[in-house]
Amino acid sequence: MLVVVASTNPVKQRAVLLAFREAFGPDIEVRGVAVEPGVSCQPLSDEETFLGAQNRAREARKAAPQASFWAGIEGGVADTNRGMEAFGWAVVLSANGEGAARSNSFFLPPAAALAIRAGGELGPVMDELFNQHNTKQKGGAIGLLTHGIFDRQNLYEQAVLLALIPFLNPRLYGLPG
């Protein structure tokens, strides 16, 4: 089964691969394609982040129509009355329908939130705070904050697996079986 991921980021590709293998078995091939999410570089709301994931999945479908599934993942942040939350959305498309799920969320340190409000992007902001480089393609902000106990791949893998629920239960979601 071919699954096209709307990203060249190895963390996103591995998260999709592991989620699909968990759901459908070992015979999964994942390919990444570079697409534009159609949202800002740093989505600043739940809605914008979801739209980015959905746009990515749709663009992947256009880029590789021969696939069985297309997956889009977008990381974002949102200011709340409790602080700035970080999270991701995963959208999975097939010829028969769409599934979507939001990841767990976590609060960013005040210094990171301040830098993002000033126009920064989460990855580079966290790189600077932790004196790291390109953590977006490694453990991400969550990996840095949990000292590697939980990382970006874990976060996205869970969201992708949850986005597969309609495909695991097509009858319940009105999808062809």
C-alpha positions, -999 to 999 in steps of 0.1 A, spaced: 0 0 0 14 34 -10 10 63 13 21 97 2 31 121 30 28 158 22 63 166 36 100 158 30 105 159 68 117 124 79 100 128 113 66 132 96 73 104 72 83 80 99 53 89 120 30 81 91 48 49 83 45 36 119 9 46 123 -1 29 90 19 -2 99 1 -4 133 -33 -1 116 -28 -21 84 3 -43 88 38 -43 75 32 -39 37 33 -1 37 54 21 15 57 58 24 69 85 0 72 122 8 64 151 -15 71 187 -10 39 208 -10 28 242 2 5 241 32 -13 273 22 -10 287 57 16 308 75 50 293 83 38 293 119 1 286 122 -12 305 152 -46 288 158 -63 255 159 -82 263 127 -52 275 107 -32 244 118 -60 220 107 -63 239 74 -26 235 68 -28 197 74 -59 194 51 -42 215 24 -11 194 26 -30 161 22 -50 175 -7 -18 188 -24 -2 154 -19 -32 137 -37 -27 161 -66 11 153 -67 7 115 -65 -28 104 -75 -18 68 -78 -14 64 -40 -39 46 -17 -37 73 10 -24 108 14 -14 122 47 -9 158 58 6 169 91 8 205 103 22 217 136 8 248 152 3 269 183 -26 287 199 -27 313 226 -51 303 254 -59 319 288 -35 292 303 -6 300 280 6 291 245 -2 255 235 16 236 208 0 207 189 -4 192 155 -32 181 132 -31 151 109 -54 147 80 -56 114 60 -73 111 27 -83 81 6 -104 77 -25 -132 69 -1 -131 96 25 -112 117 50 -100 112 86 -85 139 109 -72 141 144 -54 166 166 -24 155 186 -19 159 223 -10 195 232 15 209 256 23 244 269 54 262 257 77 281 281 69 318 284 101 328 265 92 306 235 56 320 235 69 356 236 93 349 207 65 333 186 42 362 194 69 385 180 69 366 147 91 336 154 85 300 143 84 273 170 113 251 156 139 279 153 127 295 186 132 262 204 166 256 187 177 290 201 164 284 236 181 250 238 212 258 217 203 231 192 200 229 154 171 218 132 151 200 159 120 201 136 136 171 119 145 154 152 126 154 185 110 188 181 99 211 209 82 183 228 114 162 226 135 191 240 110 199 268 106 162 279 143 155 276 135 129 249 109 110 268 83 119 242 92 134 208 77 149 177 74 116 160 54 101 189 31 132 189 24 129 152 22 91 151 -6 91 176 -25 118 156 -21 99 124 -33 67 140 -64 85 154 -70 100 119 -72 65 106 -102 56 127 -128 61 99 -108 38 76 -106 11 103 -144 14 108 -157 24 74 -193 13 80 -196 34 111 -183 65 93 -204 60 61 -174 51 39 -174 23 13 -160 -9 29 
